[in-house]
Amino acid sequence: MKSARFSLPTAAALFLGLTTAIGPGAVASYAASDKPLPIAHFAQMVVDTPHGHLFISGGAGTDGILVTDLDGGNPSLISNEPGATGLAVSADGSTLYAALPGQDAIAVISTENLTESARYGTGAGTHPDSLAVAGGTLWFGYGTAGAGGIGSVDGTGAVTLAQDSGSWTAPPTLATTPTPSDVLAAAAQTGDTSAVVTYRADGEALTRQAATALPVPDLGGLAVTADGRHLAVSSWLKATANRYRVSDLTVDGLFPETLAGKSVAVAPDGTVAGCGCNYGFEAFPETGEGSYNLYEIDAPLHLAPHGLAWAPDGSRLYGVAVDSSGGTPTLRIARNPESARVRLIGSSAPTPLAPGEAYSFRASFDSYLTLSTGQTLLPGTVRITRYDDADPDGVLVPDPTTTPAGTADFFGSYYVAGTAPLTGPLSFNVDYAGSGHYGPATQTFAVPVAKYAPTLTLTGPATSGRAAPLTATGHLTWPHAHVKTGAVHIVKTDLAHPSGYSVGTVSVAADGSFAFHDTPQVGGANTYAFTYDGGTSYLPVTASAKVQVSRATPTLNVTTDAKSYHSGATVKVTAHLGTTYNSRSVTLYDQPAGKSRTLLKSAKADAHGNLVASYKITRNTVFSAAFAGDYRYSPRTVTNNAILTPTVRTQMQWPLATTRIGSTTYQVFYKSEVNMGFNVQVTPRQSSGCTSVYVEHYYSGAWHQATSQRCVPLYSDGWYGYGRSLKLFTSNDHYRIRAHYTPPSKAAQTGSTWTPWTYLTVRPGSLS
């Protein structure tokens, strides 16, 4: 089982409600430093710990071998080694061998004084490249595309080619164990596969053990495990974690990680360096699960072919990164690569956590390296120290509870419980001493402790009778077990106390409930503000409940001294207020048609309950009387409409004489005049009003309607003229005519009105 990846330097994304600070040195001990190398290209690297050297070749286009100290510093150059590629150190560490493909030679260089002591020619066109020392002999892969082989150099410098009984279609890459042995492996990519062969080297004798073709179209790296029993082959396109047995090249188990990088290397203690990625490299054990560490390389650089090398004691792992063209070589030095980084994770419950509340703190772990079979807890000692105001220097938590590893917690955890301090911060320092391949870690976790507000809900009546008892209940809710502290204070606001006044304090039950009883004496809105003071642990919280308390309806009316008026008349408006409790104020308003309401008069009613005002009317007007209410009587408004009677003027056109018939005056027309006219003028004129004209004929002892004209708009000057042919009238009969004015249906400024009857008679002929 492989643990989840994590990013350094912090793991804040996994902290549950905690803040974190990395302890001193927690990351530095695992740091990987980067140093640009002063060469144009990179070919291969070997580590010479006894003499404190790194030897780095640059391949074609370079003229020497770069030498640095073990920190990548103090660079110097072994010059006149043109195009050096493959490097190997002799079994006794005194000699560096460097392949010079362009020179068809192998250089022999002293690791003590860094000077070339010999150069062995390998034959024209051999182009030696890959080197390895096995069975006491220096072996080299040589050749060009299409043909290759394995040669040897004995202790006298004698070169022998074609030491392999088989054939190679390309120059093979050689590998051997990290410490002297007789195991040698060779591989070369040939199209979509790679040929792999293992050998036993005995002096200058090379004996094949196994040969196969692996489905590897992009051979990245080749390495032999420290015990000489297995082979590691890396490929990006066909990456696997297969371990190939040296004796027969069959798969014999898996490495903990997939080998997908462009290089793979093995330390003398068996630790493997490689990666299941293309953006860095890892260190991991040969068997088991997980890895020790992952070292990422920032784009656009990537791990170079042959770019990994171990310090013999495993204390450092060296990697070289290059850009896409193979340039810009950069050395990365990983310290303590075999000590897996352990990340400490702190989580606290509950959240939020208030002063005085019970809490639990759990320290758990994460690492690239998973637990071994049978382990249920990360090995090593864990100390948890609590810091608060009472113990600012910290107090060790004795015997924290442990939880074994499980599906949700791969490394087990340590658990402590307690009570949050009433004042000041709370934090825990977790110190893991490390054990085996697990490195030490220390980290301090701040547990946020802060007052928070619980949720306050209220239940009560929406309405109530005045002087009747009522009960309001409330409930405080916390997100988890809480501290019993604090009380609820009630402030009531009503008409008598607009700024509010305290009406008591009630206690809170253990379950957060409380109740309040009241008998309101003032009607109207009674608002109760309930404030929980928070006590010693929580923030205050307030909620309000409004109760409408009933009030009696007062007697109130408004009258005018008439129902209708002519324009300019004075209206006497009287408001009458009946019994009330503590207010006798009445307000009169007038609202003429089409205009806003305005204040007419406001004052206390007189001893008879009346308030009188005068108003000069110019259009229909609504008068209203308002009582604002008091402690026991509700507000009330009443209205009364005063109607403006319009002024109507009539005019008969073209009568030639008048006559009296009985007591009535008649207008006399002669049929020779052809038409009669009846004009009506209405003041004030309203654009949407209309006039109707009615003509009646007297016969059989009664008046009968002869004709009419209904609802005709007035002219723009307020007049309307009605005309009728005189031939339609019966000679010498009696007629009468009148008009009716109808105001607009909306926003009428006046009422309707009738004109008086005008009487007429029509005589034949003409006036003599």
C-alpha positions in Angstrom: 0.0 0.0 0.0 1.5 3.3 -1.1 0.9 6.5 1.0 -0.5 9.6 -0.6 2.0 12.1 -2.0 2.5 15.4 -0.1 4.3 18.7 -0.7 6.8 20.4 1.4 7.5 22.5 3.4 4.1 22.4 5.0 1.0 20.3 4.9 -1.4 23.0 5.9 -4.0 21.8 3.4 -4.6 18.7 5.6 -4.8 20.5 9.0 -8.3 20.5 10.3 -8.8 23.9 11.7 -5.2 24.3 12.8 -2.4 26.7 12.0 1.2 25.4 11.9 4.8 26.4 12.2 7.6 24.2 11.0 10.1 23.4 13.7 13.7 24.4 13.3 15.6 22.1 11.0 12.5 20.0 10.2 13.0 20.5 6.5 16.6 21.5 6.2 17.8 18.0 7.0 16.1 16.8 3.9 16.9 19.7 1.7 18.0 19.2 -1.9 20.3 22.0 -3.1 20.7 23.0 -6.8 24.0 24.1 -8.4 24.4 25.0 -12.0 27.3 23.1 -13.5 30.0 25.0 -15.5 29.8 22.7 -18.5 27.7 22.9 -21.7 26.4 19.3 -21.6 26.2 16.3 -19.3 27.1 12.7 -20.0 27.8 10.8 -16.8 28.8 11.2 -13.1 30.7 9.1 -10.5 31.3 9.8 -6.8 34.7 9.5 -5.2 34.0 9.9 -1.6 37.4 9.0 -0.2 39.0 11.9 -2.1 36.0 14.2 -1.9 35.4 14.4 -5.6 32.5 14.4 -8.0 33.6 13.5 -11.6 31.3 14.8 -14.3 31.8 14.2 -18.0 30.1 16.3 -20.7 30.3 14.2 -23.9 30.8 15.4 -27.4 31.9 19.1 -27.7 33.6 19.2 -24.3 37.4 19.1 -23.7 37.7 17.9 -20.2 36.2 16.3 -17.1 34.6 18.5 -14.5 35.7 17.9 -10.9 33.9 19.4 -7.9 33.9 18.7 -4.2 31.1 16.6 -2.7 28.9 19.7 -2.4 29.3 20.6 -6.1 31.6 23.5 -5.2 35.2 24.4 -6.1 35.0 23.3 -9.7 38.1 22.4 -11.7 38.7 20.7 -15.0 40.8 17.7 -16.0 41.7 19.1 -19.3 42.6 17.4 -22.6 40.0 14.7 -22.2 37.9 15.6 -25.3 34.4 14.3 -25.6 34.6 12.1 -22.4 31.4 10.1 -21.8 31.4 6.9 -19.6 33.1 7.0 -16.2 34.1 4.3 -13.7 36.3 4.2 -10.6 38.6 1.2 -10.0 37.8 -1.2 -7.2 40.5 0.3 -5.0 39.3 3.9 -5.7 42.7 5.1 -6.9 41.8 5.4 -10.6 39.2 7.1 -12.7 38.5 5.6 -16.1 37.0 7.9 -18.8 35.8 6.7 -22.2 36.8 9.0 -25.1 34.7 7.8 -28.0 36.1 10.4 -30.4 39.6 9.3 -29.6 38.9 5.6 -29.7 40.5 5.4 -26.3 40.0 5.1 -22.5 41.8 7.6 -20.3 43.4 6.5 -16.9 43.3 9.3 -14.3 44.7 9.4 -10.8 42.0 10.2 -8.3 44.7 11.5 -6.0 46.4 14.2 -8.2 43.7 14.4 -11.0 46.2 13.9 -13.8 46.1 11.4 -16.6 48.6 8.6 -16.2 47.8 6.5 -19.3 45.5 6.3 -22.3 44.5 3.0 -23.7 43.6 2.8 -27.4 40.7 0.6 -28.2 41.1 0.4 -31.9 40.1 2.6 -34.8 36.3 3.2 -35.0 35.5 1.4 -31.8 34.2 4.5 -30.0 34.2 3.2 -26.4 31.3 4.7 -24.4 30.0 2.8 -21.3 32.4 1.6 -18.6 32.1 -0.8 -15.7 34.6 -2.6 -13.4 33.6 -6.2 -12.6 35.6 -9.3 -11.6 38.7 -7.1 -11.3 38.6 -6.0 -14.9 37.5 -2.8 -16.7 34.8 -3.5 -19.3 33.6 -1.2 -21.9 30.8 -1.1 -24.4 31.8 0.1 -27.8 30.6 0.4 -31.4 28.4 2.5 -33.6 24.8 2.2 -34.7 24.4 -1.2 -36.3 27.3 -2.9 -34.7 28.7 -3.0 -31.1 30.4 -5.2 -28.6 32.0 -5.5 -25.2 35.7 -5.1 -24.6 38.1 -5.3 -21.7 41.2 -3.8 -20.3 43.5 -5.9 -18.0 45.8 -4.7 -15.4 48.6 -4.1 -17.8 46.5 -2.0 -20.1 46.0 -4.7 -22.7 42.7 -4.1 -24.6 40.7 -7.1 -25.9 37.6 -6.6 -28.1 34.6 -8.9 -28.7 34.7 -10.4 -25.3 31.0 -11.4 -25.6 30.3 -14.5 -27.5 27.1 -13.0 -28.9 26.5 -10.0 -31.1 25.3 -6.5 -30.6 23.5 -4.3 -33.1 24.4 -1.1 -31.0 26.9 -0.1 -28.4 25.7 -1.7 -25.2 25.3 0.2 -21.9 27.1 -1.6 -19.0 26.2 -1.9 -15.3 27.5 -3.7 -12.3 26.9 -3.7 -8.5 27.7 -0.6 -6.5 30.5 -2.5 -4.7 33.0 -4.8 -6.4 31.5 -8.1 -7.7 31.7 -10.4 -10.7 28.2 -9.4 -12.0 28.0 -7.5 -15.2 24.9 -6.5 -17.2 24.6 -5.0 -20.7 21.7 -3.6 -22.6 21.1 -1.8 -25.9 18.0 -0.5 -27.5 17.1 -2.1 -30.8 14.0 -0.6 -32.3 10.9 -1.3 -30.2 12.8 -3.6 -27.8 16.0 -3.6 -25.8 18.4 -6.5 -25.7 19.6 -7.3 -22.2 22.4 -9.8 -21.3 23.9 -10.7 -17.9 27.4 -12.1 -17.3 29.8 -13.5 -14.8 33.2 -11.7 -15.1 36.2 -13.7 -13.9 39.4 -11.8 -14.7 39.3 -11.3 -18.4 36.8 -14.1 -18.9 33.2 -13.1 -19.6 30.5 -15.8 -19.3 26.9 -15.2 -20.4 24.3 -16.1 -17.8 21.1 -15.0 -19.5 19.9 -13.0 -22.5 16.5 -11.6 -23.4 14.7 -8.9 -25.4 12.5 -6.7 -23.2 9.6 -4.6 -24.7 11.5 -1.4 -24.0 11.5 1.1 -26.9 13.2 3.8 -24.9 15.9 2.4 -22.6 16.4 4.9 -19.8 18.7 3.3 -17.3 20.2 0.0 -16.2 21.4 -0.9 -12.7 22.3 -4.1 -10.8 21.1 -4.4 -7.2 23.6 -4.4 -4.4 23.4 -8.1 -3.8 24.0 -8.8 -7.5 20.8 -10.8 -7.8 18.4 -8.5 -9.7 18.4 -6.0 -12.5 16.5 -2.7 -12.7 15.5 -1.4 -16.2 13.8 2.0 -16.6 11.6 3.1 -19.5 9.1 6.0 -19.8 7.0 4.5 -22.6 6.9 0.9 -21.1 7.5 1.7 -17.5 7.2 -1.2 -15.0 8.4 -2.0 -11.5 9.7 -5.4 -12.5 12.8 -6.8 -10.9 14.6 -9.1 -13.3 16.6 -12.0 -11.9 20.2 -11.8 -13.0 20.5 -15.6 -13.4 17.7 -15.9 -16.0 16.2 -12.4 -16.6 12.8 -13.5 -15.5 10.6 -11.2 -13.4 11.2 -11.9 -9.7 9.0 -9.5 -7.8 8.6 -5.8 -8.0 10.4 -2.7 -6.8 8.2 -0.5 -4.6 8.2 2.2 -7.3 7.7 2.1 -11.1 10.9 2.8 -13.0 10.0 5.4 -15.5 12.8 8.0 -15.3 15.8 8.3 -17.6 18.2 7.0 -15.0 18.3 4.4 -12.2 21.1 3.9 -9.6 21.6 1.6 -6.6 23.4 2.4 -3.4 25.8 -0.1 -1.7 23.1 -0.8 1.0 20.6 -1.7 -1.7 18.6 1.5 -1.8 17.3 2.3 -5.3 17.1 5.8 -6.9 14.7 6.3 -9.8 11.2 7.6 -10.3 7.8 6.6 -11.5 7.7 10.1 -13.0 9.5 12.3 -15.4 9.8 15.4 -13.2 12.3 14.3 -10.5 13.7 11.3 -8.7 13.0 9.2 -5.6 14.9 7.1 -3.2 13.2 3.8 -2.1 14.1 0.4 -0.7 14.6 -2.5 -3.1 11.6 -4.3 -1.5 8.5 -3.3 0.5 6.2 -0.4 -0.2 6.6 3.3 -0.6 9.7 5.4 -0.9 11.9 7.5 1.3 11.8 10.8 -0.5 10.8 12.5 -3.7 12.9 15.3 -5.2 11.1 17.3 -7.8 12.8 19.1 -10.6 11.3 22.3 -11.8 10.4 22.7 -15.5 11.8 23.1 -18.0 14.6 20.9 -16.6 14.3 17.1 -16.3 16.4 14.3 -15.1 19.3 13.6 -17.5 20.2 10.1 -18.8 22.8 8.5 -16.4 21.9 11.4 -14.1 21.8 9.6 -10.8 24.7 8.6 -8.5 25.0 7.6 -4.9 27.6 8.5 -2.3 29.0 5.1 -1.1 27.7 5.6 2.4 24.2 6.4 1.2 24.3 9.9 2.9 23.8 11.7 -0.3 22.1 11.1 -3.6 23.3 13.2 -6.6 21.1 14.0 -9.6 21.7 16.0 -12.7 18.9 17.8 -14.6 19.2 19.2 -18.1 16.9 21.1 -20.5 15.2 19.6 -23.5 18.4 20.0 -25.6 20.6 18.4 -23.0 22.1 21.7 -21.9 22.1 23.8 -18.8 23.2 20.9 -16.5 22.2 21.5 -12.9 23.4 19.4 -10.0 20.9 18.5 -7.3 22.3 17.1 -4.0 19.8 15.3 -1.8 21.0 14.8 1.8 19.8 12.0 4.0 18.0 10.4 1.0 17.5 7.1 2.9 15.8 8.8 5.8 12.1 9.1 4.9 10.6 12.5 5.6 7.8 12.3 8.1 5.1 14.9 8.0 3.2 15.6 11.2 -0.5 16.3 10.9 -2.5 17.8 13.7 -6.3 17.9 14.0 -8.5 19.2 16.7 -12.1 18.7 17.5 -14.6 20.2 18.0 -14.5 23.3 15.8 -15.1 26.0 16.7 -13.6 25.6 20.2 -14.5 28.1 22.9 -12.7 28.7 26.2 -13.5 26.1 28.7 -14.9 23.6 26.2 -13.7 20.0 26.1 -11.4 19.2 23.2 -9.5 16.4 21.6 -6.2 16.8 19.7 -4.9 14.1 17.4 -1.3 13.8 16.0 -1.0 11.6 13.0 1.7 11.1 10.4 2.4 10.8 6.7 5.4 9.6 4.8 6.4 8.3 1.4 7.6 5.1 3.2 4.7 2.9 4.3 4.8 0.7 7.4 6.4 -2.7 7.2 4.2 -5.8 7.4 3.1 -6.3 11.0 3.7 -2.7 12.1 0.6 -0.9 13.4 2.2 2.3 14.5 5.0 4.5 13.2 8.1 3.2 15.1 9.9 5.6 17.4 9.1 7.9 20.3 6.5 10.6 20.1 6.3 13.4 22.7 3.4 15.8 22.8 3.8 19.0 24.8 0.9 21.3 25.6 1.3 25.1 25.9 -1.2 27.6 27.3 -1.3 30.5 29.7 -1.1 28.2 32.7 2.0 26.5 31.3 3.7 28.9 28.9 6.9 26.8 29.0 4.9 23.7 28.1 3.9 20.6 30.0 4.5 17.1 28.6 1.3 15.2 28.0 1.7 11.8 29.7 0.7 8.6 27.9 -1.3 9.9 25.0 -3.8 7.3 23.6 -2.6 5.5 20.5 -4.7 4.4 17.6 -3.3 1.7 15.3 -2.9 2.2 11.6 -6.0 1.6 9.5 -7.5 2.5 6.1 -8.0 6.1 7.1 -4.8 6.5 9.0 -1.8 4.6 7.5 0.7 5.3 10.3 -1.4 5.3 13.5 -2.0 8.3 15.6 -1.7 9.8 19.1 -4.7 11.3 20.9 -5.0 13.6 23.9 -8.1 15.2 25.4 -8.6 18.1 27.8 -10.3 21.4 28.4 -9.5 24.6 26.5 -8.1 27.4 28.6 -10.4 30.3 29.6 -7.8 32.8 28.5 -5.0 32.8 26.1 -3.9 30.5 23.2 -3.6 26.7 23.1 -0.9 24.9 21.2 0.8 21.5 21.0 4.3 20.6 20.0 4.6 17.2 18.5 8.1 15.8 18.5 8.8 12.5 16.7 12.3 11.2 17.3 12.5 9.1 14.2 13.4 5.4 13.9 15.1 3.3 11.2 14.4 4.8 7.8 11.9 7.3 9.2 13.5 10.7 9.9 12.7 12.8 12.9 10.1 15.6 12.8 8.9 18.3 15.1 6.1 20.7 14.6 3.9 23.0 16.7 0.2 23.2 16.1 -1.9 26.2 17.3 -5.4 25.1 18.2 -7.7 28.1 17.7 -9.6 28.9 20.9 -12.0 31.8 20.5 -15.4 32.8 21.8 -18.2 32.2 19.3 -21.9 33.0 19.4 -24.3 30.1 19.8 -27.6 30.2 17.8 -30.6 31.8 19.6 -34.1 30.9 18.6 -37.4 32.3 20.1 -40.9 31.1 20.2 -43.8 33.2 21.4 -47.3 34.5 20.5 -47.7 36.9 17.7 -50.7 38.6 19.4 -51.9 39.0 23.0 -54.6 40.7 24.9 -53.7 43.7 27.0 -53.2 42.9 30.6 -53.3 39.2 29.8 -50.3 36.9 30.7 -48.0 35.7 27.9 -45.0 33.4 27.8 -42.0 33.5 25.4 -39.5 30.6 25.3 -36.1 30.5 23.8 -33.4 28.0 23.0 -29.6 28.4 22.7 -27.9 25.9 20.4 -24.2 25.1 20.3 -22.6 23.0 17.6 -21.4 20.5 20.2 -21.1 19.9 24.0 -20.9 23.3 25.6 -20.0 25.0 28.9 -23.0 25.9 31.1 -22.4 29.6 31.6 -24.2 33.0 31.2 -27.8 34.2 31.4 -30.4 35.8 29.2 -31.4 39.5 29.8 -34.7 40.9 28.4 -35.3 44.5 27.4 -38.9 45.5 26.3 -39.8 48.3 24.0 -43.4 49.6 23.8 -45.3 52.8 23.3 -44.6 53.9 26.8 -40.9 53.0 26.6 -39.7 53.7 23.1 -36.0 53.4 24.2 -36.7 50.1 26.0 -36.4 49.1 29.6 -35.2 46.0 31.4 -37.8 43.5 32.4 -35.6 40.8 33.9 -33.0 38.2 33.6 -33.6 34.5 33.2 -31.3 31.5 33.6 -30.4 29.0 30.9 -31.1 25.3 31.5 -28.4 22.7 30.7 -30.1 22.0 27.4 -30.0 25.7 26.4 -33.7 26.4 27.0 -35.2 29.3 28.9 -38.7 30.9 29.4 -39.9 34.4 30.2 -43.4 35.5 31.4 -45.0 38.9 31.1 -48.3 40.7 31.4 -48.2 43.7 29.1 -50.1 46.8 30.2 -49.5 48.9 27.1 -51.1 48.0 23.8 -49.6 48.0 20.4 -46.3 46.5 19.4 -44.4 45.1 22.4 -40.9 44.1 21.3 -38.8 41.8 23.6 -35.0 41.8 23.0 -33.4 38.6 24.5 -29.6 38.9 24.9 -27.5 35.9 26.0 -24.5 37.5 27.6 -22.1 34.6 26.6 -20.8 34.0 30.1 -17.1 33.2 30.4 -16.9 31.2 27.1 -19.1 32.6 24.4 -19.9 35.8 22.5 -23.2 37.5 23.2 -26.1 36.9 20.9 -29.4 38.8 20.6 -32.8 37.9 19.1 -36.1 39.8 19.3 -39.7 38.8 19.3 -42.6 41.2 18.6 -46.1 40.8 20.1 -49.0 42.9 19.0 -51.0 43.6 22.1 -54.6 44.4 21.5 -56.1 48.0 22.0 -59.7 49.2 22.0 -61.1 51.0 18.9 -62.0 54.6 19.7 -65.1 56.4 18.4 -64.0 58.9 15.7 -65.9 60.7 13.0 -65.5 63.7 10.7 -68.4 65.8 9.4 -68.9 68.9 7.3 -71.6 71.5 7.6 -73.0 70.6 4.2 -72.7 67.9 1.6 -71.9 70.1 -1.4 -70.6 73.6 -2.0 -70.0 76.1 -4.6 -66.5 77.1 -5.5 -65.0 79.5 -2.9 -67.4 78.5 -0.2 -66.1 78.0 3.4 -66.5 74.5 4.7 -66.7 73.9 8.4 -65.0 70.6 9.2 -65.6 68.9 12.6 -63.8 65.9 14.0 -65.3 64.2 17.0 -63.2 61.8 19.2 -64.8 59.5 21.8 -63.2 58.0 24.9 -59.4 57.4 24.9 -56.8 56.7 27.6 -53.8 59.0 27.5 -54.0 61.0 24.3 -56.7 63.4 23.0 -54.8 64.6 19.9 -56.6 64.7 16.6 -55.3 65.7 13.2 -57.4 66.9 10.3 -56.3 66.6 6.7 -57.7 67.9 3.4 -57.1 66.3 0.1 -58.5 68.2 -2.9 -59.1 66.1 -6.0 -56.0 65.4 -7.9 -53.7 66.8 -5.2 -51.8 65.4 -2.2 -53.2 65.3 1.3 -52.1 68.2 3.5 -52.4 69.0 7.1 -55.4 71.2 8.0 -55.2 71.3 11.7 -53.8 69.2 14.6 -54.7 69.8 18.2 -56.3 68.3 21.2 -60.0 67.8 21.1 -62.0 70.2 23.2 -64.1 69.2 26.2 -66.8 67.9 24.0 -64.4 65.8 22.0 -64.4 68.1 19.0 -61.8 69.6 16.8 -63.1 72.2 14.3 -61.4 73.8 11.3 -62.4 75.9 8.3 -61.6 75.3 4.7 -62.2 77.3 1.5 -63.2 74.7 -1.1 -62.3 74.9 -4.9 -62.9 71.3 -5.9 -64.1 68.0 -4.5 -62.2 67.5 -1.2 -61.7 64.5 1.1 -61.5 65.4 4.7 -59.9 62.9 7.1 -59.6 62.8 10.8 -56.8 60.8 12.4 -56.2 59.6 15.9 -52.6 58.3 16.4 -53.5 55.9 19.2 -52.5 55.7 22.8 -51.5 53.0 25.3 -55.0 51.4 25.2 -56.7 52.7 22.1 -55.6 51.8 18.6 -55.0 54.3 15.8 -57.9 55.2 13.6 -58.6 57.3 10.6 -62.0 58.3 9.1 -62.9 60.3 6.1 -65.7 62.4 4.6 -66.2 63.7 1.1 -67.2 67.3 0.4 -68.6 67.8 -3.1 -68.1 71.0 -5.2 -71.1 71.8 -7.3 -70.0 73.3 -10.6 -71.4 76.6 -11.9 -73.6 76.0 -15.0 -74.8 78.8 -17.3 -77.4 78.3 -20.0 -78.3 80.4 -23.0 -81.1 80.1 -25.6 -80.1 81.3 -29.1 -82.4 83.1 -31.4 -85.7 83.4 -29.5 -87.7 86.3 -31.0 -90.0 86.9 -28.1 -91.1 85.7 -24.7 -94.6 85.0 -23.4 -96.1 83.8 -20.1 -98.2 80.8 -20.0 -99.6 80.5 -16.6 -96.8 81.4 -14.2 -94.1 80.1 -16.6 -92.1 82.3 -19.0 -91.7 80.7 -22.5 -89.1 81.6 -25.1 -90.9 82.1 -28.5 -89.5 80.9 -31.8 -90.9 81.1 -35.3 -90.5 78.3 -37.8 -89.2 80.8 -40.2 -86.0 80.9 -38.1 -85.1 77.4 -39.2 -83.1 76.4 -36.0 -83.1 77.0 -32.3 -79.9 76.8 -30.1 -79.3 75.9 -26.5 -75.8 76.7 -25.0 -74.4 75.3 -21.8 -71.2 76.5 -20.0 -69.7 74.6 -17.0 -67.2 76.1 -14.6 -64.7 74.8 -13.7 -64.1 72.9 -16.9 -62.7 69.4 -16.6 -61.2 67.8 -19.7 -63.1 64.5 -19.3 -66.5 65.8 -18.2 -69.5 65.7 -20.5 -72.9 67.2 -21.0 -76.3 65.6 -21.8 -79.3 67.6 -23.2 -82.9 66.6 -22.8 -86.0 68.0 -24.6 -89.5 67.3 -23.4 -92.9 67.9 -25.1 -96.1 68.6 -23.1 -99.2 66.8 -24.3 -102.0 64.7 -22.9 -101.6 66.6 -19.6 -98.0 65.5 -19.0 -94.4 66.1 -20.0 -92.8 63.5 -22.3 -89.2 63.2 -23.5 -89.1 64.3 -27.1 -85.3 63.8 -27.8 -81.9 63.9 -26.0 -78.2 64.0 -26.7 -76.1 62.0 -24.2 -72.7 62.8 -22.7 -71.1 65.1 -25.2 -67.7 66.6 -24.3 -67.5 70.3 -23.6 -65.6 72.6 -25.9 -62.2 73.8 -24.9 -63.7 77.0 -23.5 -66.1 75.1 -21.3 -69.2 75.6 -23.5 -71.4 73.2 -25.4 -73.9 74.3 -28.0 -77.0 72.2 -28.8 -79.1 72.9 -31.9 -82.4 71.6 -33.2 -84.4 72.3 -36.4 -87.6 74.2 -35.6 -89.6 72.2 -38.1 -89.3 69.2 -35.7 -91.4 71.1 -33.2 -95.2 71.1 -33.3 -96.5 74.5 -33.8 -97.9 76.3 -30.7 -97.1 73.3 -28.5 -95.2 73.6 -25.2 -91.6 72.4 -24.9 -88.9 72.5 -22.3 -85.1 71.9 -22.4 -82.3 71.3 -19.8 -78.8 69.9 -19.5 -77.0 67.6 -17.1 -73.3 67.8 -16.4 -71.4 64.5 -15.6 -67.8 65.0 -14.2 -64.9 62.6 -15.1 -65.1 59.1 -13.6 -61.6 59.5 -12.1 -60.1 62.5 -10.2 -63.3 64.5 -10.5 -62.9 68.0 -9.2 -66.7 68.6 -8.9 -69.9 66.7 -8.6 -72.7 66.5 -11.2 -75.5 69.0 -11.6 -78.7 69.7 -13.6 -79.5 73.0 -15.2 -83.0 74.6 -14.6 -85.6 73.9 -17.3 -85.9 76.5 -20.0 -89.4 76.6 -21.6 -90.1 77.4 -25.3 -92.9 77.3 -27.9 -92.7 77.4 -31.7 -95.2 79.4 -33.7 -95.8 79.0 -37.4 -94.6 81.6 -39.9 -92.6 84.6 -38.8 -92.8 87.5 -36.4 -95.1 90.1 -38.0 
